[in-house]
Amino acid sequence: ATTVKGQWAVCTPDTASNFSAVGFYFARTIQAATGVPVGLVTNAVGGTNIELWMSQDILLNTPSLKPYARQMRESLDTYQQQLTASLPAIEQWTRDSRVAQQADRPLPMPPAWPEYPFGERVARPRCVTLHNGHIAPLIPMAMRGVLWHQGESNADDTLYLEKKSAMLASWRQWFQHESLPFYFVQLAAFEKPSD
């Protein structure tokens, strides 16, 4: 994608309620300390993994993410094989649906679609899609920092630290700001402590 939807809004009691509470209080603190107006861009999708916000190139070619890259490649290969095997049934369903629609009859049930790669449920977006649709269109926007409020979707991911490091380095490169500050908002008291 090369464009994004959205609009600027002045912070008021009416508009603030639709924004990030963490972002609101963060910006208010910075503005109070510096006296400089702060503009925030919210770019959030709840319940998503960090992989969705990273480019495919970074996920496949970062040495510390080699185990994940192998899983990605294997999952993509499996998905492609399943999709290829499903194509005849999908094409037949498409033809039958057109005939039913022209005859004003109920549409036939669609065939089973292969599960998305990376073990994701159908209702969740595929890996890297949020990078392609939400981050890439913003490049090369000038930014002073990133406030990353990760949800619990990666809470048990053994590679999460490496993924954060790779994403941080790649965003700094994309936005042409080698010291772009990243502030990570940690979840408070999510689940019980674990060794």
C-alpha positions as CSV (number, residue, x, y, z in Angstrom):
1,A,0.0,0.0,0.0
2,T,1.1,3.6,-0.6
3,T,-1.6,5.4,1.2
4,V,-3.3,5.2,4.6
5,K,-6.7,6.3,5.9
6,G,-7.0,8.7,8.7
7,Q,-7.2,12.4,9.7
8,W,-5.7,14.7,12.1
9,A,-7.8,15.7,15.1
10,V,-7.1,18.3,17.8
11,C,-7.1,16.7,21.2
12,T,-10.4,17.5,23.1
13,P,-12.5,15.6,25.6
14,D,-14.6,14.4,22.6
15,T,-11.7,13.2,20.5
16,A,-9.4,11.9,23.3
17,S,-11.8,9.1,24.2
18,N,-11.3,7.5,20.8
19,F,-7.5,7.5,21.1
20,S,-4.8,5.6,23.0
21,A,-4.9,6.3,26.8
22,V,-1.2,5.5,27.0
23,G,-0.4,7.7,24.0
24,F,-2.5,10.5,25.4
25,Y,-0.8,10.6,28.8
26,F,2.6,10.2,27.2
27,A,2.1,13.1,24.9
28,R,0.6,15.3,27.6
29,T,3.7,14.6,29.8
30,I,6.1,15.5,27.0
31,Q,4.2,18.6,26.1
32,A,4.1,19.8,29.7
33,A,7.9,19.2,30.1
34,T,9.0,20.8,26.8
35,G,6.3,23.3,25.9
36,V,6.3,21.9,22.4
37,P,3.0,20.7,20.8
38,V,3.0,16.9,20.2
39,G,1.4,15.1,17.3
40,L,0.6,11.4,17.6
41,V,-0.2,8.9,15.0
42,T,-2.0,5.9,16.3
43,N,-1.4,2.8,14.2
44,A,-2.8,-0.1,16.2
45,V,-4.6,-3.4,15.7
46,G,-5.5,-5.2,18.9
47,G,-4.5,-8.8,19.5
48,T,-1.7,-8.9,16.8
49,N,1.7,-10.4,17.0
50,I,4.9,-8.4,16.4
51,E,5.6,-10.3,13.2
52,L,2.6,-8.6,11.5
53,W,4.4,-5.2,11.9
54,M,7.7,-6.4,10.4
55,S,8.7,-6.8,6.7
56,Q,9.0,-10.2,5.3
57,D,12.6,-9.5,4.3
58,I,13.5,-8.8,8.0
59,L,11.7,-11.9,9.2
60,L,13.3,-14.2,6.7
61,N,16.9,-12.7,6.7
62,T,17.7,-11.7,10.3
63,P,20.2,-14.3,11.7
64,S,18.7,-14.3,15.2
65,L,15.3,-15.1,13.8
66,K,16.5,-18.2,11.8
67,P,14.1,-20.6,13.7
68,Y,11.2,-18.4,12.9
69,A,12.3,-17.9,9.3
70,R,12.4,-21.7,8.9
71,Q,8.9,-22.0,10.3
72,M,7.7,-19.2,7.9
73,R,9.2,-20.9,4.9
74,E,7.8,-24.3,5.8
75,S,4.3,-22.9,6.6
76,L,4.3,-20.9,3.3
77,D,5.3,-24.1,1.3
78,T,2.5,-26.1,3.0
79,Y,0.0,-23.3,2.4
80,Q,0.9,-23.1,-1.2
81,Q,0.6,-26.9,-1.6
82,Q,-2.8,-26.9,0.1
83,L,-4.0,-23.9,-2.0
84,T,-2.9,-25.5,-5.2
85,A,-4.8,-28.7,-4.3
86,S,-7.9,-26.7,-3.4
87,L,-8.0,-24.6,-6.6
88,P,-10.1,-26.9,-8.7
89,A,-12.8,-27.0,-5.9
90,I,-12.6,-23.2,-5.5
91,E,-12.9,-22.6,-9.2
92,Q,-15.9,-25.0,-9.5
93,W,-17.5,-23.2,-6.5
94,T,-17.0,-19.8,-8.3
95,R,-18.7,-21.1,-11.5
96,D,-21.6,-22.7,-9.5
97,S,-22.0,-19.5,-7.5
98,R,-22.3,-17.4,-10.7
99,V,-24.9,-19.8,-12.1
100,A,-26.9,-19.8,-8.8
101,Q,-26.7,-16.0,-8.6
102,Q,-28.0,-15.6,-12.2
103,A,-30.8,-18.0,-11.6
104,D,-31.6,-16.3,-8.3
105,R,-31.0,-19.4,-6.3
106,P,-29.1,-19.7,-2.9
107,L,-25.4,-19.8,-3.3
108,P,-23.7,-23.1,-2.7
109,M,-21.5,-23.6,0.4
110,P,-17.9,-22.6,-0.3
111,P,-15.2,-25.3,-0.1
112,A,-12.8,-25.5,2.8
113,W,-10.1,-22.9,2.4
114,P,-6.6,-23.8,3.5
115,E,-5.6,-22.4,6.9
116,Y,-3.4,-19.3,6.6
117,P,0.3,-19.8,7.0
118,F,2.1,-19.6,10.3
119,G,-0.8,-21.4,12.1
120,E,-3.0,-18.4,12.3
121,R,-6.8,-18.5,12.5
122,V,-8.7,-17.3,9.4
123,A,-10.0,-14.3,11.4
124,R,-6.5,-13.0,12.0
125,P,-4.3,-11.3,9.3
126,R,-1.4,-13.0,7.7
127,C,2.2,-12.4,8.7
128,V,3.6,-9.0,7.6
129,T,0.3,-7.7,6.4
130,L,0.2,-4.8,8.9
131,H,3.7,-3.8,8.0
132,N,2.6,-3.6,4.3
133,G,-0.7,-1.8,5.0
134,H,0.1,0.3,8.0
135,I,3.8,1.0,8.2
136,A,5.2,1.0,4.7
137,P,2.8,3.8,3.6
138,L,4.1,6.1,6.3
139,I,7.7,5.8,5.1
140,P,9.6,8.2,5.0
141,M,7.5,10.3,7.4
142,A,9.6,12.2,9.9
143,M,9.1,10.9,13.4
144,R,10.7,11.8,16.7
145,G,9.9,8.4,18.4
146,V,7.8,5.3,18.6
147,L,5.7,4.3,21.5
148,W,5.3,0.5,21.1
149,H,2.4,-0.9,23.2
150,Q,2.6,-4.6,22.5
151,G,-0.3,-6.8,23.5
152,E,-0.1,-10.2,25.1
153,S,-0.1,-12.1,21.8
154,N,3.7,-12.6,22.0
155,A,3.8,-13.1,25.8
156,D,5.2,-16.6,25.6
157,D,7.4,-16.2,22.5
158,T,10.9,-17.2,23.2
159,L,12.2,-15.1,20.2
160,Y,10.2,-12.0,21.2
161,L,13.3,-10.0,22.3
162,E,15.1,-10.8,19.0
163,K,12.0,-9.8,17.1
164,K,11.8,-6.5,18.9
165,S,15.5,-5.8,18.2
166,A,15.1,-6.6,14.6
167,M,11.9,-4.5,14.2
168,L,13.6,-1.6,16.0
169,A,16.6,-1.7,13.7
170,S,14.5,-2.0,10.6
171,W,12.2,0.9,11.5
172,R,15.2,3.1,12.2
173,Q,16.4,2.2,8.7
174,W,13.0,2.7,7.0
175,F,12.4,6.0,8.6
176,Q,16.0,7.1,8.0
177,H,16.6,7.9,11.7
178,E,19.4,5.8,13.1
179,S,18.7,6.8,16.8
180,L,14.9,6.8,16.6
181,P,13.8,6.4,20.2
182,F,11.6,3.4,20.9
183,Y,9.6,3.3,24.1
184,F,8.2,-0.1,25.0
185,V,5.1,-0.1,27.1
186,Q,5.1,-3.3,29.2
187,L,1.9,-5.1,30.2
188,A,1.2,-4.8,33.9
189,A,0.3,-8.0,35.8
190,F,-0.6,-10.1,32.7
191,E,-1.1,-13.7,33.9
192,K,0.9,-15.0,36.9
193,P,4.7,-14.7,37.3
194,S,6.6,-17.5,35.7
195,D,10.2,-18.7,35.9
